[in-house]
Amino acid sequence: MPHAAAVIGHGGFGATITSLAAGVPQVVLPLFAFDQFVNAERVAAVGAGVCLEGGVAGVSKLASAVADVFGRSAYRQGR
């Protein structure tokens, strides 16, 4: 995680909390479990990344979301 510029994940607890602890911005695309949706919404709410909705269909927004995360230093700062 110390060398990551961003994390793309499904909102599982492990990668989500590790990214938050390391200050690495996230693009979260929750897929199937309730906690993934909660984690994704919380990451977005605290300004630590982007939550993509729509499950697998949300993949079409992935490139744009990653560019957004890279383009805003506020995501790295979590605000």
Contact map, one row per residue, 1 for C-alpha under 8 A:
1111000000000000011001010000000000000000000000000000000000000000000000000000000
1111000000000000000001000000000000000000000000000000000000000000000000000000000
1111100000000000000000000000000000000000000000000000000000000000000000000000000
1111111000000000000000010000000000000000000000000000000000000000000000000000000
0011111000000000000000011000000000000000000000000000000000000000000001000000000
0001111100000000000000011110000000000000000000000000000000000000010011000000000
0001111110000000001000011110000000000000000000000000000000000000000000000000000
0000011111000000000000000111100000000000000000000000000000000000000000000000000
0000001111110011000000000111110000000000000000000000000000000000000000000000000
0000000111110000000000000001111000010001000000000000000000000000000000000000000
0000000011111011000000000001110000111011000000000000000000000000000000000000000
0000000011111111000000000000000000110010000000000000000000000000000000000000000
0000000000111111100000000000000000110010000000000000000000000000000000000000000
0000000000011111110000000000000000000000000000000000000000000000000000000000000
0000000010111111111000000000000000000000000000000000000000000000000000000000000
0000000010111111111100000100000000000010000000000000000000000000000000000000000
0000000000001111111110000000000000000000000000000000000000000000000000000000000
1000000000000111111111000000000000000000000000000000000000000000000000000000000
1000001000000011111111111100000000000000000000000000000000000000000000000000000
0000000000000001111111111000000000000000000000010000000000000000000000000000000
0000000000000000111111110000000000000000000000000000000000000000000000000000000
1100000000000000011111110000000000000000000000000000000000000000000000000000000
0000000000000000001111111000000000000000000000010000000000000000000000000001110
1001111000000000001111111100000000000000000000010000000000000000000000000011000
0000111000000000001100111110000000000000000000011000000000000000000010000011010
0000011110000001001000011111000000000000001000011100000000000000000010000000000
0000011110000000000000001111100000000000000000001111000000000100110010000000000
0000000111100000000000000111110000000001000000001111000000000000000000000000000
0000000111100000000000000011111000000001000000000011101001100000000000000000000
0000000011100000000000000001111110011001000000000011101000000000000000000000000
0000000001000000000000000000111110011000000000000000001100000000000000000000000
0000000000000000000000000000011111010000000000000000001000000000000000000000000
0000000000000000000000000000011111111000000000000000000000000000000000000000000
0000000000000000000000000000000111111100000000000000000000000000000000000000000
0000000000111000000000000000000011111110000000000000000000000000000000000000000
0000000001111000000000000000011111111111000000000000000000000000000000000000000
0000000000100000000000000000011011111111100000000000000000000000000000000000000
0000000000000000000000000000000001111111110000000000000000000000000000000000000
0000000000111001000000000000000000111111111000000000000000000000000000000000000
0000000001100000000000000001110000011111111100000111000000000000000000000000000
0000000000000000000000000000000000001111111110000010000000000000000000000000000
0000000000000000000000000000000000000111111111000000000000000000000000000000000
0000000000000000000000000100000000000011111111111110000000000000000000000000000
0000000000000000000000000000000000000001111111111110000000000000000000000000000
0000000000000000000000000000000000000000111111110000000000000000000000000000000
0000000000000000000000000000000000000000011111110000000000000000000000000000011
0000000000000000000000000000000000000000001111111100000000000000000000000110011
0000000000000000000100111100000000000000001111111100000000000000000000000111111
0000000000000000000000001111000000000000001100111110000000000000000010000010010
0000000000000000000000000111000000000001001100111111000000000000100010000000000
0000000000000000000000000011110000000001101100001111100000000000000000000000000
0000000000000000000000000011110000000001000000000111111001001100100000000000000
0000000000000000000000000000110000000000000000000011111001000000000000000000000
0000000000000000000000000000000000000000000000000001111111000000000000000000000
0000000000000000000000000000111100000000000000000001111111100000000000000000000
0000000000000000000000000000001000000000000000000000011111100000000000000000000
0000000000000000000000000000000000000000000000000000011111110000000000000000000
0000000000000000000000000000100000000000000000000001111111111100000000000000000
0000000000000000000000000000100000000000000000000000001111111100000000000000000
0000000000000000000000000000000000000000000000000000000011111110000000000000000
0000000000000000000000000000000000000000000000000001000001111111100000000000000
0000000000000000000000000010000000000000000000000001000001111111110000000000000
0000000000000000000000000000000000000000000000000000000000011111111000000000000
0000000000000000000000000000000000000000000000000000000000001111111100000000000
0000000000000000000000000010000000000000000000000101000000001111111110000000000
0000010000000000000000000010000000000000000000000000000000000111111111000000000
0000000000000000000000000000000000000000000000000000000000000011111111100000000
0000000000000000000000000000000000000000000000000000000000000001111111110000000
0000010000000000000000001110000000000000000000001100000000000000111111111010000
0000110000000000000000000000000000000000000000000000000000000000011111111000000
0000000000000000000000000000000000000000000000000000000000000000001111111000000
0000000000000000000000000000000000000000000000000000000000000000000111111111000
0000000000000000000000000000000000000000000000000000000000000000000011111111100
0000000000000000000000000000000000000000000000110000000000000000000000011111111
0000000000000000000000011000000000000000000000111000000000000000000010011111111
0000000000000000000000111000000000000000000000010000000000000000000000011111111
0000000000000000000000100000000000000000000000010000000000000000000000001111111
0000000000000000000000101000000000000000000001111000000000000000000000000111111
0000000000000000000000000000000000000000000001110000000000000000000000000111111
